[in-house]
Amino acid sequence: MCADEGVRIRLGGKGNAPIHGSGRAGDLFVRLKVKPSSIFKRQGADVYTETSIPFTTAALGGTIRIPTVDGDIELKVPAGTQPNDVSRLSRKGIQKLNRHDKGDQFVTLKVALPKSLSKAQREILEKYQEETYGAPSSSNENAKTDDSGSSSSASSFFKSTFDKLKDKLHHDDTKKDDPKSDDTKKN
């Protein structure tokens, strides 16, 4: 049974006996106060929690152990999980008052990025970036400065990003105008 904040429970005949004379004991009324959890947040019968996952698990997929109100379980993390994606665990929340069904648990997946990389890890990520985005990484170590001493890596980053965006938009526009692309969608 789920206990909601402020619910009043009546216990018949469990109160005080009459002060004067004889008679049956009165009723006892108990008002519930729910103590907040350090792990879960609650909205009605639904439970919310956050968990941190390594960026490799987010990218490649895998399983993690997470707490529920009934104990720890394995949660399957799909490949390509994005930061702050939410997984819904049906019927893993709080049992609803005077009913047999339960609420759900919602797990927000926080993707943890490494604060530092070994040389080998850095090379792997740079190779991934080059294969995916077609450009080598521009790191702070290789940032060039102009005559005024300010870094030009930020401006080259934005120029590169805007050029890629412009190319992507132009590429998408030419697809819309191309009648062949419509024919391939229909087949």
N, C-alpha and C positions, 0 to 999 in steps of 0.2 A: 504494500500500500504506500502511496506517495503522501508525504506530509507537506502541505503548502504553508507558507508563512501566514500566521494569524488564524489558522483553522482552530475551531473550538470543538473539543471532544467532551461529551457528557457521559459520565460514569454513574449510572443510576444506583442509588443506595450506598454510595461510597463516600458521601460527605459527612459532616458532623451530625451527631445525635442532637435532639432538641435540648436546649439549655434548661428549660423548666418542664418537668413532667416526663412522661414516657412517650414513645412514638418511634416511628422508623427514622433511620438516618436520612439526611437529605442527599441531594445529588452533588457530585463533584464535577466541576467544569475545569478543563485544562485547555489553555490557549498555547498553541505551538509557536516556537520561534526557531527558524531553521538557521543553523550555523553555516556561514559561507565556506565553501571549499577553497583550498589553495590551488587545486588542480582544475576544477570545473566551474563554469559559469552556467547558470540555469535560467531558462525562460519557460515557465510552465513545466511540462513534462520533458521538454527537450534540453539536452546538455551540450555545452560548447567547450571545446578545449583546443589548445594549440600545441604543435609539436615541431621540433626542428629536425630536418633531414639533410644529409650531405648532398651537395649539388650533383654528385655522381649518381646517387639514387634517384634524384629528380630527373636527370637526363636519361638514364639507362633503365629505370624501373627497379623494383625490388620489393622486399617486405620489411616492415618495421613493427616493433612492439609498442602498443599504446595502451594507456590505462582507460578502463571504462568503469562505470559504477559497479559492475559485477566482477571486476578483475581484468588483468591484462589480456589482450588478444593480439593476433597478427593482423596487420592492415597491409593490403597489397597496394603498392604505389605504382601507378602506370608510368611507362616511359614517356618522357616529355612533360612531366608535371611542372607547372609554372609556380613561381612564388605566390603564396596566399591562395592557392587552389584549395577548395573545401571538399572533403570526402564525407559522405553521409553514411552513417551506420544505422540501418533500420532497426528499430526496436532495441536499441542499446542505451536508451535514456532512462527516465524515471517512470515507474509504474503509475498510471493515472488513477486518481482517487476514485474509489468505488467501481473500478473497471478492471478488466483483465489485460488490456493492451498497454503498451509502453510507448513513451516518446522515442525520439531518435537522438543520436549523438552526431554532432558535426565537428569534424577535425580540420582545423586550418593548418595547412602544411607550410611551414616557414623554411625556405631553402637557405642553408648555411653555406656561405662562401669562405674559402680559406683566406686567412690574413696574410699568409706568406706561402711561397712556393719554392720547391727545390729547383735546381737548374733543369733537371729532366722533366719535371711537371710543367715548368714554364714552356719548354720546347714543345711538349705535346699540345698544350693549349694554343701556342702560336701556330703550330701546324694545322690544328683544327680551324683556327680563325682564317688562315690563308685558304684552306680548302673550301670553307663555307662562304666567306665573304670576298675572296679573291685578292685580298691585300694583306701584306704582312703587318704585324702589330707595330704600332708606334708607342714605345714605352717612354716613361719619364727619363730613363737613362739616355735615350737617344734624342731627346727633345733639343731642337736647335734654338738658339737665341738670336734675335736680330740686333742691330747696332745699339738699340736702347737697352738691351739686356733682358727684355721680356721674352717669354717663351712663345714660340710660334707653333708649338705642337697643338695647342687648343684651336687655333684658327685653321690649321691644316686638317684637324679632326672634323671640324664643322664643315669645311669645304668638301671634304671627302664624303661625309654623311649626306650633305645636301645634294651632291652630284649623284650618289647612289639612289637617293629618293627621287630625284628628277628622272633618272634613267628608268626606275621602276614605274613611275607614273606614266612616262612616255610609252613604255613597253605595254602597260595595261591599257592605255588609250588605243594603241594600234591593234590590240587584240579585239577590243570592242568594235572597231571599224572594219575588221576583217571578216567577211561573210563565211570564210572557210572555218573559222573557229566556232561559229554557230552550228555549222553542219556536223562538226566533230562532237559537239555536246549532245546532239540529238541521237547519235548512233551509239 
